[in-house]
Amino acid sequence: MYRDESAAELAARIGTDDEPFLLDVRSPEEFEEWRIPGAVNIPVTELAARAGEVPRDREVVTLCASGNRSSAAADFLSHNGWKVANLRGGMAAWGTVYDWVTLDFDEARVVQVRRRGKGCLSYVVGSGREAAVIDPTLDLAVYREIAAEHDWTIAHVFDTHLHADHLSGARALAESSGAVLHLNPADAFHFEFTPLRDGDAIALEGGATLTVAALHTPGHTLGSTIYFIGDRAVLTGDTLFVESVGRPDLAERAEEFARNLHRSLEEKVLVLPDDALVLPGHYGDAVPVRPDEPVSARLGDLRRTLEPLQLDEEEFVHWATSRTTPRPPSYVEIVKANMGQAETPVAVLQQMELGPNRCSA
């Protein structure tokens, strides 16, 4: 017999010595659209003929869209001698699972929150009895749980930019916690917030300062902003990732935004010291995620290894614009919701946002 495994249990095993063999039994088209990194695709209709491709020396976790096809696959494999678990709820469940890892910087503790199915990263920065939350999703219970664990009051909420790939929980979290909502007015928001300005600094009770080095780093969106935690770390949002840079084409102005992005990187980010820790807003399939390590990189390492950071402006524009792809239709509705002009029910939008992030170039 096979057993069921939750998405949270699976997330805790990936990147460890106990990592299973992930067998995705959806169609090739479904698999190509969205998958768990490292998974192998054998459609359930082909499994009997291709069972020899499934290793017997590791536990196999079967998965599909919602758990039905993978249950049939798990049943077949278990009856034929494999050790098998079935991912309960399938990719729909994987799209909602979170884990987090903690970093300490002098007076500040930083909790990196990972939404594993989308590659979304958000942060809770705490000091003393106060905390600031950066780029929260709509799953507000995650941030409340982290704050409660540390005896923090959520006093400030920020977004790094107007998100297109997922629903922002910043406004709802600020309203429910009584926190101050800080946003960059260069992006269009149709509700009340406290505008960010270059050089703003938010001091938390315990002595840590979140420098809203509202460096206004236009490129991914006009209001893309980065934030410093003292002089030790930088929250780069969708401006710089550990494997690439932000897509400059999401506002349909690819060349203009590519030039903005290059200048922002050169003038605002690459001037930081090599040992500054980059904490991005997303990660892609090629980035390993381990339970006990943050998704991060030293700026000096990125300076040496990322191709786009070594290009002059014209080379960068050519590189970035050659990688543009059609904007996913769902992004239009998600942006409207994040602006405060939602035309689609939240439940529908939450289904629309499931899938991989496409914010890196």
C-alpha positions, 0 to 999 in steps of 0.5 A: 500500500502507498501512503499520502504525503502533504505538500508541507511534508514534501517541502521539508524533504526536498534538498535533504538526504531524504529527498524522494524521487518525484514522479509527475504523472500529468500530461507533458503539456501540464508538466511543461507549464508548471512543475516541481524542480527535479520532478520526472514526467511519465504520464499515467497512461504510459506508466505501465510501459515505462515503469523501468524508468522509476528507480527502486532504491528511493521512495517515489512520490507521485503527483498530478494536478489534484491527486487523482491520477497520482493516486492511481499511479501510486497504487500501481507502483505499490502493488509492483514493489515500489515504496510510494507516497502520493502527494495529497492535493497535487500541484494545487496543494503545492502552490499554497505551501510555505516554509521559512528560514531565519537569519540574524543581523546584529539587532535584526532577525530576518525571517525569509518566507518561501512560497514553494510552489511559486518561488515567491519570497517575502520577509519579516524583519523583527527587532525588539517587539516590533516587526516589518513585513515585506512583500506579503502574500494573501496568506496572512496567517503565515505572517501572524504565526511568525510574529506570534512565535517571536512576540512581535507586533507587526508595525510596518508593511511594505511592497517592493513593487506593484506585483503582477504574478501574485496577489499582494497581501500588504494592504490587507495585512496592514489593515488587519494589524493596524500597521503602517502601509508603505508603498512607492507612489511611482506605481499606481495604487488606488487606496491610502498608503504612506508614500516612500521617499529616497532615504527614508529609514524605519527604526524598529523598537529593538534598535534595528533600522530598515533603511527604505533606501527607497532607491526607486530602482525602475526597470521591472516596474516604475516603482520598483524599490529596494530596502537595506537592513543596516549595511548587511543585507539588501532586499532586492525585490524583483530587481535582482535575483540570485540567478538573473535580473528582473524582467523589464517587459511586464509593462509592455515597454521592454526597451525603456524598462531595460535601460532603466533596469541597467542604470538602476543596477549599475547606480544603486545595487552594484555600488554596494560592497561585495559582502552585502547579502542579496535577499531577492523577491523570487527564485526560479527552478534552477535555484536549490532550496533547502530547509535550513538555508535562505535563498540568497547570495553575496553581491560579489559572487553575483557580480562575477557569475551573472552575465547581465551584470557584466554587460554595458547598457547596449549589450544589456538592452539587447540581452534583456529584450531578446528574452521577452515573452508574451505577458500572461493574461492573468497578470492584467487582472492580478495587477488590477487587484493589487492596484485596488481596482479588482474586477474579478473575485478574489477566489478566482484570482487565487486560482489564476495566480497558481503556477510558476513565477515569470518575473526573471529575465 
